[in-house]
Amino acid sequence: MNFKYRLAYFLFGLMIGVMFLMFFLGNKKTEFCYLPNCRVLKNIRSKGMTISPEAQKKLDEKWITMDDIKSCTEDGDVDFSRSKEKYKGGTIYIVEGENTKGEPIEVEFVNYENKVLLKDVKKV
């Protein structure tokens, strides 16, 4: 069999295989989350969040909302050089992001085994 016929058979089979995968795996809600930043943010999003009194004061000032906090847990960057400190049985993570006005903010989370504490929010 000629090379061009083998190549045609290969490409035809590859095309059928790709369509098969897209049909069966296309509807799944999966995401690539193997990098450390993504894993920490996904872990924070997956747990129930409680709010500390300091963070509640900042939320009452109306310059930041819970939507800003949630967008930081989706699109923010974890500062690992200042994170990973232990705090009352949990681990502190500092997430840098932006509020809806585009101002840079810093959100401090304490990640416990079954909950997340919103410890503080700061303007940068």
N, C-alpha and C positions, 0 to 999 in steps of 0.2 A: 504494500500500500504506500502510495506517495506521501510525502511530508505534508503537502497542502490538504490532502484528504484527512490525515490524522489530526491536523490542526483544526479543520472544520468540525470534525467529530468532537474534539476536545472543547471547542468554544460553544458548540451546541449543548453539550452536557453541562458545561459551566453555567450557561444561561438558564437552563432548566433548574439547576440546583439553586441558583441565586433567587429565582422567582419562587421556588418552593420555600426557601428560608424567609423571604420577605412576606409571603402569605401567612405562614404559621407563626413567625416570631415578630412580625410587624405590629401586632396589637398589644404586645406586652409592654408594661410600664417599667422598663428597665433603664438603668443609667450606669454609666461607667464611673465607678466611685472607688478607685484603688489608691489614689494619692492621699497623703495625710490630711491636707486641708479639706478635701471633700469628705473624707471619713469622719472628721471631727464635726463638721457642720451638719452632716446627715445624722449623726448620733445626737446632736443637740436638738435638731428638728423632730426627732422621733419620740422625745420624752415630753411629759407635761411640764409646763413652766410656771414657777412661782416667782413673785416679784418682791424684792427686799424693800424696806422703807426708804432707803436712799434713792433707789431707782424709781419708786412711786412718786417721790417729790419731783424728780426730773420730768416724769410723765405728766404730772399735774401742771407743770410750767408751760405745757403745750408747744414747746419747740421741737418735741419728738413724740412720735406716736408708736403704738404697737406694730403698725404696718412697717415703720422704719426698722424696728427690731427684727421683724420677720424677714424683711428683704436683706438684712445683714446676715441672717443665718442661711440665706440662699446664695447670695452673691459676694459675701464678705471674704476677707483674707484673715486667717488666723496668724497672729504674731507668736510663733513658737519660741522665740528668744525670750519673751517676757511671760509666757504661759507655763503650764505644767507645775505650778506651785501647788502644794497641798493646802487645803483650807477646810477645816472642820469635817474631815472625812470625804471631801470631794477634791476635784482638780479645777484650778482656775484656768480659763481660756479667755484670751483677749482677742476680740474680733474687730477688725477695722472695716468700715463701710461708709455709706453716705445716707443722709436722710433725704426726704422728698425734695428739699430745696437744693440739693447737691452739695451740702456742707459736709465735710468729713467728720465722722463720729467714731468713737471707740466704745465698744460694748463689752462689759466684763460678765462672763458667765461662770458659775460654779457647777461643774458637771458631777452629779452624784450617780449612784448606780441606777436608780429608778426615777429621778427627776432632775430638772435643771433649775438653778436659781439665777435670776437676773439680778446681779449684784449691783452694778452701777453703769451709768451711761455718761460719757464725756464728749464735749466738743473738742476737736483737735485744732 
